[in-house]
Amino acid sequence: MGEQAVTSEVINQLLIALLDTDANVNKSAREAIRNIGEEAGTSELINQLLIALTDTDAHVRRSACEAIGKMREQAVTSEVINALLIALTDTVPYVRRSACAAIGKMGEKAATSEVINQLLIALRDTDQNVRWSACVAIRLMGEKAATSKVINALLIAATDTHQYVRWSACETIRWMSEKAATSEVINALLIAATDTHQNVRWSACNAIRWIGEKAATSEIINQLLIALSDTDADVRRSACKAIGMMGEKAAISEVINQLLIAVSDTDQKVRWSACDAIRWMSEKAATGEVINQLLIALRDTDADVRSSACKAIMWMGEIVVTSEGINQLLIALRDTDTDVRSSACKAIWWMGEIVVTSEGINQLLIALRDTDADVRSSACKAIWWMGEKAGTSEVINQLLIALSDTDADVRSSASKAIGMMREKAATSEVINQLLIALRDTDADVRGNACTAIAKIGKKAATNKVINQLLIALMDTDYSVRESACEAIGKMGEKAATSEVINQLLVALRNSDTNVRCGACKAIGMMGEKTATSEVINQLLIALLDTHADVIKSARETIRNIGEEAGTSELINQLLIALTDTDAHVRRSACEAIGKMREQAVTSEVINALMIALTDTVAYVRRSACEAIGKMGEKAARSEVINQLLIAVSDTDQNVRWSACEAIRWMSEKAATGEVINQLEIALRDADADVRSSACKAIMWMGEIVVTSEGINQLLIALRDTDADVRSSACKAIWWMGEKAGTSEVINQLLIALSDTDADVRSSASKAIGMMREKAATSEVINQLLIALRDTDADVRGNACTAIAKIGKKAATNKVINQLLIALMDTDYSVRESACEAIGKMGEKAATSEVINQLLVALRNSDTNVRCGACKAIGMMGEKTATSEVINQLLIALLDTHADVIKSARETIRNIGEEAGTSELINQLLIALTDTDAHVRRSACEAIGKMREQAVTSEVINALMIALTDTVAYVRRSACEAIGKMGEKAARSEVINQLLIAVSDTDQNVRWSACEAIRWMSEKAATGEHS
């Protein structure tokens, strides 16, 4: 009866019927109440059900919950939610279960913290059905319930004693996808994947599938390999899908081999899923064995398996392009199943030109006449991908028929395919058919028809086509308008009629970004005819567009017009535009000239910009300043600078700011006393941006600005109310260096180190560093120690750098300890700077604790930190010459990054020079026998640095062996090491070995051998040796 039966009397009677002694009456009453709930969620019904929820009979309360659940979101009121929360604590389990179910059906609207907390209690209920329903309810609430608290409760539920609770917990975790991608969840799913019940195992695999690549650990992959052999087909299928979602990360030989077995599974869904998993592994799974198995799968009895095999082959890359592979796909084109034929077309489509054979084209021609639209569309796409090579007259004729297909996707794909035939399709018949396609009811067809005409190019440039493209420029669909612009542009000068140009100017004002971009590009491809004042004015306006792509296109078009029409002509147009009555045009002209930078520097342009600097409109004056600034030093003439000085005092703050910026870009050429005085005045400007820009301009003036007055003004700027000004003042002082290092400046920088703004603190740290030893006071160092604990990484990093520049004078235990903490900083740049600072302190910092921390830094994931650690060790002298340090440096020689290898080599050499200890020599002798040539070379270099200190019989013998090394640069380094030992190494056996090296196949070895003999002086001068 529907809603008409929803009266309080009816509902009361049905509630009484729930108490009937006859089970059938009872059942019918429950169904009636549920149906009424589904049909009508009226306030009257809800009120009756709220009363029923408090009934003394549990059957009534359960039916009330079920009826509310049927209403779903319609029943979501605070009263209903509160009543259901009470029902969740009912003494009767099936009422609690029905309350959970009702809440679940309300979905996200019921996902309040109170409800979720109550459901978490229900997850621990004594009744398994309640626990199961609580899991389901949480799942139906979606992401709103995906909190860490809920996930933890679900992990406990995943180990429940009842299989359906465990299954439901896994299912709920699955719907939380990435939010549940934690190690705890993954570990719980690993356990669930080994459950005794197949539904739980299936659900666990499914949950792993949706977590995706984040779950691609070796433990998970191993478990999925076991699941691929599960006795239950659904588990095997789910395992395949999970592996597929991991993509290339799971593409290891064990997994691939197991999937190949699954491709032959007795269950067709497993076979299909196995093919799909291989597809997502892409080229990483492309072995001969895999291809053979997929080719067998192309003949499977199940159509879904054959279709999935086609798709997998599509992603295999060029390895599948064999005569057998192509033949099997061509057979698949004749499959009885439409999905298989369509997938075969797509596979051929991805192979492109390789499949362009007469047999392949013939099969695609048949596919173009297929009864299924998706097959015909895929055939068109395959031909499109093959390009011009497939452009036979028969193919083009069939594509013309496809242009009139009843299905829009087929017509759209046919248009694209015809476009790829390019000039081969430039026949009157094709063009006429494309003109019809330009009037198609489907926007994609019209757009692709425009693109096809664009690819055919100038050969399609007839009046009829141009007129139709003009209509397309006014199309209701933005993508059609965009494609029409492209087509008109490709026709070049032939399309450059006043009507077309006017229509493109309209398109330049279109609301869609891509259309405006397309119009700009089209104008730029039409040559000299577009170089009119009207076109240039519109392009100048386009330079002010809100979208970067339009601005870029307008700039490129102006440049193209300049190339076509001659730069001088374009500049003349812009000079005229600079005198336009419209301020927007004058501003755009300035901006366009600015974009030309140094190319536009002529006396006429400079004079016009100087006039623009006095324009009545502020934003024109500002743009003129910016244009002059972009010309840089070439515009730095005295009259220009004088005019900019006037602009520095302009009434408009933006003009003043731009004038300071322009002076800044002129650099030292603008550094006159008058300019500096004016910039010092600008440092007191009412506008913070002007003050900041003045600081930056002063920074680029060079040493000329380091005067007492200039420094005083910067000291005032350091106390500015605006953080950007204070930061810029710090940077200006940093640029001046030690010359600005007065006690007053250093004191003000110390205050800046405690600034509320992180950029100011960072810049102050850099400036203090440039004071070098002048800043080596206890007060400065204490303040830098505070900065080393700053919340901002840049501040901490620059504080380290400042300490490095102060050097050994800052080398106190307190500083070294703080730098040790900085070596473990979360930010890589801080760790790198800390290494540098410790290195600069030399031997004072060479404690065991510091050295150990540097050894940890040598294994850091960041290249710069590893380099810094090497350099720091190298600057600490003899104390670092321990076996542990040498071993770590030798390992660093095997680093993947060249800079680290270079730093390690230099450090080993430095240690060799500083300390020729027996321990160091022993380590180097071991290194000389290393399997890696880089290590052997560095050992030779370090021994060479020790010179005469390293001369022992063991060392000499080891170097003689190195002279016969298979690697040329090792032999060369051995020669150099022997040479640096001088006369002490001039033994007959050494000299004989060097004589052999003089005839080495490598010129560098021969040169080094001669040099070594030279350093042995008279001792090597025997008749034989000479």
Secondary structure, DSSP 8 states (H G I E B T S, - for coil): -GGGG--HHHHHHHHHHTT-SSHHHHHHHHHHHHHHHHH---HHHHHHHHHHTT-SSHHHHHHHHHHHHHHGGGG--HHHHHHHHHHTT-SSHHHHHHHHHHHHHHGGGG--HHHHHHHHHHTT-SSHHHHHHHHHHHHHTGGGG--HHHHHHHHHHTT-SSHHHHHHHHHHHHHTGGGG-SHHHHHHHHHHTT-SSHHHHHHHHHHHHHHGGGG--HHHHHHHHHHTT-SSHHHHHHHHHHHHHHGGGG--HHHHHHHHHHTT-SSHHHHHHHHHHHHHHGGGG--HHHHHHHHHHTT-SSHHHHHHHHHHHHTSGGGG-SHHHHHHHHHHTT-SSHHHHHHHHHHHHHHGGGG-SHHHHHHHHHHTT-SSHHHHHHHHHHHHHHGGGG--HHHHHHHHHHTT-SSHHHHHHHHHHHHHTGGGG-SHHHHHHHHHHTT-SSHHHHHHHHHHHHHHGGGG--HHHHHHHHHHTT-SSHHHHHHHHHHHHHTGGGG--HHHHHHHHHHTT-SSHHHHHHHHHHHHTSGGGG-SHHHHHHHHHHTT-SSHHHHHHHHHHHHHHHHHH-HHHHHHHHHHHTT-S-HHHHHHHHHHHHHHGGGG--HHHHHHHHHHTT-SSHHHHHHHHHHHHHHGGGG--HHHHHHHHHHTT-SSHHHHHHHHHHHHHHGGGG--HHHHHHHHHHTT-SSHHHHHHHHHHHHTTGGGG-SHHHHHHHHHHHT-SSHHHHHHHHHHHHHHGGGG--HHHHHHHHHHTT-SSHHHHHHHHHHHHHTGGGG-SHHHHHHHHHHTT-SSHHHHHHHHHHHHHHGGGG--HHHHHHHHHHTT-SSHHHHHHHHHHHHHTGGGG--HHHHHHHHHHTT-SSHHHHHHHHHHHHTSGGGG-SHHHHHHHHHHTT-SSHHHHHHHHHHHHHHHHH---HHHHHHHHHHTT-SSHHHHHHHHHHHHHHGGGG--HHHHHHHHHHTT-SSHHHHHHHHHHHHHHGGGG--HHHHHHHHHHTT-SSHHHHHHHHHHHHHTGGGG--TTT-
